[in-house]
Amino acid sequence: MKSFGEIIKEARESRGLFLRQVAAEFNIDQAIISKFEYGGRKPSKEQVLSFAKFFKLDTEELLVAWLSDKVIYDLKDEMLADKALKVAEQKIQYRRKLN
C-alpha cells in the first residue's frame, strides 16, 4: 500500500528524471513536486490524472492512493476513525443505490 507520493517518486526515479524535469513538464515549482512525493502537499485530482498520464501509470491505482492519503490525513489522529470509515462506506453504498 504505497502512498501517492511514493508511487510518483518511484516512477520519476525509475525513468531517471530529476525533480526539475518533472516540474518543467507540469509548469510548477520543483519544491511542489518534492512536497507531493513526501506527502507535505496534496495535489488536485486534475494533477493526479496528469501524473498518471505522464508516467503511464494505472489511473485507478493512482487515484485510490491519492484518495486514501486524503482520508488518512484527515482521520489519522481520530480515535473513532475505523468506525467512521465503516459508516461512510455504508453511506456511499446507500447513496449509490439511490442514484
Backbone torsions as a table, in degrees:
resi	resn	phi	psi	omega
1	MET	NA	86.7	-179.7
2	LYS	-86.4	150.2	175.9
3	SER	-78.8	165.1	175.6
4	PHE	-54.0	-47.7	-178.6
5	GLY	-60.3	-42.1	178.6
6	GLU	-62.5	-40.6	-178.2
7	ILE	-64.8	-47.5	-177.1
8	ILE	-72.7	-31.6	177.2
9	LYS	-64.9	-45.2	177.6
10	GLU	-61.0	-41.2	179.8
11	ALA	-64.3	-43.1	179.4
12	ARG	-63.2	-49.5	-177.4
13	GLU	-66.2	-36.8	-179.5
14	SER	-66.8	-21.9	177.8
15	ARG	-95.7	0.2	178.3
16	GLY	69.9	28.3	-178.7
17	LEU	-95.5	144.9	174.5
18	PHE	-91.2	159.3	177.8
19	LEU	-53.5	-42.0	-177.2
20	ARG	-62.5	-32.9	179.6
21	GLN	-69.8	-42.2	178.7
22	VAL	-68.4	-41.6	179.2
23	ALA	-60.2	-40.4	178.9
24	ALA	-64.4	-38.9	178.5
25	GLU	-61.7	-37.4	-177.2
26	PHE	-96.7	-2.6	-180.0
27	ASN	56.9	42.5	174.8
28	ILE	-134.9	161.8	-177.5
29	ASP	-63.6	142.2	-179.4
30	GLN	-64.8	-24.3	176.5
31	ALA	-64.0	-32.8	178.5
32	ILE	-69.2	-42.2	176.8
33	ILE	-60.2	-43.5	178.5
34	SER	-59.6	-43.2	179.0
35	LYS	-65.2	-36.5	174.7
36	PHE	-60.3	-44.2	-175.6
37	GLU	-65.9	-38.4	-179.1
38	TYR	-99.2	5.4	173.4
39	GLY	85.9	11.0	-179.9
40	GLY	-79.2	-12.9	179.1
41	ARG	-149.5	145.3	-178.5
42	LYS	-104.7	130.3	177.1
43	PRO	-76.3	163.6	173.7
44	SER	-77.8	166.5	178.0
45	LYS	-61.2	-39.2	179.1
46	GLU	-62.3	-39.4	177.7
47	GLN	-66.3	-39.1	177.5
48	VAL	-59.9	-45.4	179.3
49	LEU	-63.4	-37.5	177.5
50	SER	-66.2	-40.2	177.2
51	PHE	-63.2	-42.4	179.4
52	ALA	-59.7	-44.4	-179.8
53	LYS	-67.3	-46.6	-177.6
54	PHE	-60.8	-45.8	-177.4
55	PHE	-90.2	0.0	-178.0
56	LYS	55.9	49.3	179.4
57	LEU	-99.6	159.8	175.8
58	ASP	-65.4	117.3	-175.5
59	THR	-60.7	-44.6	-178.5
60	GLU	-63.0	-44.2	179.9
61	GLU	-61.3	-42.5	-179.1
62	LEU	-69.0	-39.4	177.6
63	LEU	-64.6	-40.8	178.4
64	VAL	-64.1	-42.4	177.8
65	ALA	-61.6	-44.1	-179.9
66	TRP	-63.6	-48.0	179.6
67	LEU	-63.2	-42.9	-179.7
68	SER	-66.0	-34.8	175.0
69	ASP	-61.8	-40.6	179.3
70	LYS	-63.3	-42.0	-179.8
71	VAL	-65.2	-46.0	179.8
72	ILE	-59.5	-44.0	-178.6
73	TYR	-58.9	-42.3	-177.8
74	ASP	-76.4	-30.3	-171.2
75	LEU	-110.9	-2.9	-171.0
76	LYS	-56.1	-31.5	-176.9
77	ASP	-101.5	5.8	-177.8
78	GLU	-90.3	127.1	-179.8
79	MET	-66.4	-28.5	-177.1
80	LEU	-100.5	19.3	-176.0
81	ALA	-57.8	-44.0	-179.0
82	ASP	-60.0	-46.1	179.4
83	LYS	-65.0	-42.3	-179.6
84	ALA	-62.3	-39.5	179.2
85	LEU	-65.8	-38.1	178.0
86	LYS	-65.1	-42.4	178.3
87	VAL	-66.4	-41.1	178.5
88	ALA	-60.9	-40.6	178.3
89	GLU	-61.8	-42.8	178.2
90	GLN	-63.6	-40.8	179.2
91	LYS	-64.6	-40.4	178.4
92	ILE	-61.7	-46.5	179.7
93	GLN	-61.8	-42.4	179.7
94	TYR	-62.8	-45.7	-178.0
95	ARG	-67.8	-31.8	176.4
96	ARG	-66.9	-36.2	178.1
97	LYS	-65.5	-35.1	179.9
98	LEU	-66.7	-31.3	-178.4
99	ASN	-84.4	NA	NA
